[in-house]
Amino acid sequence: MPAPTPAQRARESMHFAVSSKPDYEADLQRAARATGVPIPSARSYPDVVKARARSEAYDFDLMAEESPAVTSLLGDVDKARIAHDDVENLSAIERGLNKLKGALKAGYYDAANTGAEMRRVIDDVSDVAFSPVTALIDAYAEAASPALAQKLYRYDRESKKAAAGEREGFQRQAAAAMPQSDSFIEGAVWSGVRSLPATVSAIGASVATGSPATGLAIMSTSTGSSSYGEARDAGLPMSRALAYGISQGTIEGATEKLPMEFITKSLGKVKMTKFLGEFVAKEMAGEQVATVLQDMNTWHAINPDKTMGEYLRERPARSAETAIATLVNAGAMGAIHMASRGR
């Protein structure tokens, strides 16, 4: 018997196919492929095959790692019956909340490291300022008791080692807590969230005291101390690191002056539209100027091998990152403003 022609095969196939619903058939065949069930068997038990395909569509090991709360919820069959249609949305919400928590946690460790860096500045400056006195005490201790002199030397060495370990620990914990980003925009958002603990603390201090100078002092000192530590870790001598830290802190304080004055005066006292409009305008301008000047300062002091072309090529991305982070901060300030007004 001769083999059927393509036209004959199409005619026979369509004879059986026209009675099927295309979308239903596509879903069924997709489910059969996902579960490995033969198509004829799938047609006999379509609901069972589709249910199995849906239940096997998730990587539950990965879900348990990324969304433990959702995984726990699905472990209860009664709750799973209600939630199974929203598994992806629920998992995305939990992942987002976990990332938010991680960014805030990184900000907390940044603040803790800033405190450690402040102590570093004080210790380094004190070592230089009181070096004649220290030398005299060491000489006296050596003459009076060599054993005591050795103990004092070991104590000083171990104290410095412990302080360095503390700073490294805070930096390591901040890096570990910071969430991984899937895009540039997401990374900028989490960067903005990460800065919130320090920003809110400084603003809270200004609002509590009624003086913008309080928050500006906190911001300037924090930025200056962190920058000093950055320079020292990069191998700069104390004098150059101190100059770098002071300049970075000065830029921070100068560019935050207008938004800090506005917040201190207006938080909880004006309409939301006026508050957000003025705050975003002042904060955006200040942050963009700070990014340009502080990046230039870092280039000159810490990365002198970078070319002007490299610096300029970084500007669009750095400007966009700053803008997104500023909007994140504005959202947080808007929420605080609303809460302060009691509505």
N, C-alpha and C positions, 0 to 999 in steps of 0.2 A: 504494500500500500504506500503510495507516495506521501511524503511528509506534507503536512498542511502548509499552505502559503501564509505569509504574514497577515494578509487580509482575512483569511479564514480563522487564524488564531485570535485576531482582534475581535472578530464577530462572535466567536464562542465565549471569549473572556467577558465582553460587554454584556452578553446574555445573562451571566451570573452577577456581574458587578452592579448593574443599574438598580438592583433592589437594595443595595447597601447605602448607608449614609456615609458620605466621605469623611466627615470629621470624626464620627464614631469609629470608622474603620482605621483611620490614621492613629487615633489614640490607642486602639486595641493592638495594632501592629507594633507601635512604639513600646507598649507595655510588655508584649510578648518578647520582643528583642531584649528589653532590659532584664527580664526574669529568666530568659532562656527557655520559655515554654513554647512548644510548637504552635503555629497559627491555628490548626484545626482544634487543638485542645483549648486554646485561648478563647475561641469562639463558643466552645461548649460551656466555659466557666468565665465569662468576661469580667464579672464583678470581682471575683477572687483574684484574677490575674492583675487587674488594675490596682486593687488594694495592695497586693504584694509589691507591685512596681513602685507605688507611692511610698510604702514603708521602707523599701530598700534604696530609695533615692538619696537618702542622707548618709553622710559619713558620721556615724554616732560617736566614734572614737574622737574625731576632730571636734564634734559638737560638745562633747564632754569637757574638752580642754578649753574651747573658746567661749562656750555658753553653758556653764555648769547649772545655772538656775533653770534654763529651759530644758536641759537634759533631765534634771530632777523632776520637773513638772511632767514631762512625757513618760516618766517611769510610773506614774499613776494612771492606770488605764481609763478611769473615769474622767480625769482632767485631759488626758490625751484625746479622748473622743470629742471634746469641745475645742481643743487648741490645734488639732492637726492641720487645719486649713491655714493657720497663721504661723507655722513653725519658722519660715524664713524671716518674716517680719519681726517676730519675737526674738529670734537669734540676732538679727541686725541691731535691734534696740539694746539688747544686753551687751553686745560687742561695743556699741557706741558708749554706753555707760561705763564699761570697763576701761575704755580708752580715756574717757573724761577723768575717771578716778586716777588713772596712771599719770596723766598730764599734771593734775593737781598735786599728786604725790611727788612728782619730779620737782615741781615748784617749791614744795615744802623742803626737799633736800637741798635745793638751790639756796633757800633762805638759811638753812642750817650751815651750809658751806660758807655763805657770806659772813656769818658770825665767826666761823673759824678763820676766815681770811682777815677779818678785822683784828683778831688776836695776833695773827701773823704780822700784820703791819706794826702793831704796838710793840711786839717782841723785837722785831728787826730794828725799829727806830730806837728802842730803849737800849739795845745792845751797842749801838753806835754812840748814842748820847751819853751813856754812863760807862763807856769803855774804860776811861781812866780810873774810875772808882772800882769797877770790876777787876781791873788788872791789879790794883792795890790790894783788894780783898784776896785775890788768888795768890798773890805773893806772900801775904801774911799767913794764909792757910797753909801754903807749902812750907813756910819756915816753921810754923808752929806744929803742924802735923801732916806729913806727906800722905798718910792714909786718909785723913779728912779731905785733903785737896783732891785726891783721886775720887772720893765719893761724890764731891761736889761736881767734878768734871763729868763723871758717869751720869749723875742726875740730870745735868744740863743736856747732855747728849741724848739721853733716853727721852727727856721731855720734848725735845725738838723732833725726835723720831716718832713719838706718839702723836704729836700735833700734825705731822705730815701724813701719818697713817689715817688720822681722823678726816683730814681734807680729802684724801684719796677715796676714803670710804663713802663720804657724802657724794662725791662726783660719780663714783661707780654706781651707787644706788639710784641717783637721779637718771643716769643713762639707762639703767635697767628698767626703771619705772616708766620712762617715756615711751608712749605707744608708737608702733611702726605705722607709717603712713603709706597709703596706696596711691596718693597723688600729691602734687605740689600744694594744691589748695588745702587739702586735709592737713598736711604738715604745717602749713602756716596757721591754721586754726588751732592745732594743738600747741603750737608755739605761743599763741596768744593766751590760751588757757594756762599754760605753764607759768606765765608771768603774773597771773592774777593774785596768787598769795602775797607776793611782795608789793604789788600795786595797791591792793585793798588795804594792806597793813599801813602803808604810808598815808593813804587817803583817810583811813580811820583815825590816824593820829592827828592829822590836820583838822578834821571835823571835830574831834573831841576837844582839841585845844583852841579851836577857833582861829588858828593861825596857819596859813599855807607854808610858812617857814619850817614848821615841824616836819611835815611830809617831805618837803624839798630837801631838808637836811638828811632824812632817812634815805631818800633815793640817791642823793649825791654820794653819801658815805658808802652805801651798799655797792653802787656801781664802781666807785673808786677803789674800794677794798678788793672786789672781785677782779677788777682790771689789774691791780697790783699783783695779785696772786697769779693771774694769767701771764703777766710779763716775767715774773720770777720763775715760773715753771718753764717758760720759753728760754731761760738762760740769761736774762738781762740782769745787770748788777742792780743793787738796791736803789741807787740814785736815779737811774733811768726808769726803773720800774715805778718808783715813787712819783716821778714826773708824769709818767704815762697814766697812772691811777688818778692823780689829781686832775689832769686834763680831761680824762673820760668822765669823772665825777662832775666836773664843772659844766661840761656839755650837757650832761643829764639834767642837772639842776636848772640850767638856763632855759633849756627847751621844754621843761615841764612846768615852768613858772606860770604861764598864762592858764593852762588847763587846771592846775592845782588851785590857783586863786579863784577861778570860776566855780569849781566844785565846792570849795570851802564856803563860798558865799551863797550858792544856789541849790545845793543838794537838799531835796525835799521841800523846796520853797517856791519853785516855779513850775509851770506846766511842762508835761513830758516832752512835747514837741520842741519847745524852746530849749529845754535842758539838753536833749540829745543833739539838736541842731548845732548849738554853740559848742557843746563839748566835743563833738566829732570834728568840727572845723578847727578848733584850737589844738586838739590832741593830734589830729592828722598832720597838720602843718609842723608841729613841734617834733613829732616822731620821725617824719621824713627828713627834716633837717638833722636830727640827732643821728639817724642812720648814716647819712652821707658823711657827716663830720667824724663820727666815731669809727666808721669803717676806714676813712682816710687816715685817722690817727693810728689805727691798728696796722694798716699797711706800712706806714712810715716807721713805726716803732718795732713791730714784731715780724712783719713779713716784707722787709725792704727789697727782697729779690723779685717781688711781684711787679709786673710792668704796669704802666698807665693804661695800656689797652686791656689788660686783664681786669683792672679795677673798673674801668668803664663798662666792660661787657657784663659785669656783675650787677650793674645798677638797676636794670629793669626788673630782674628777679627779686633783688633785695627791696626795691620800692614796693613791688606787689606783695611780698611777704609782710612788710611793715604795715601796708594798708589793711590787709586781712586781719592781722593780729590786733590792729587798732580797733577795727570794727567789733572784734570779739570782746575787747575790753569795754567798748562802748555799750555793748549789750549787757554786760555785767553791771556797769554803772547805771544803766537804765533800770535794771531790776532793783538795785539798791535804792535808787531814787524813788521808785514806785513804792517800795516797802517803807521808806522814810515818810512818805506822804500818807501812809495808812490806807492805800487803795491800789 
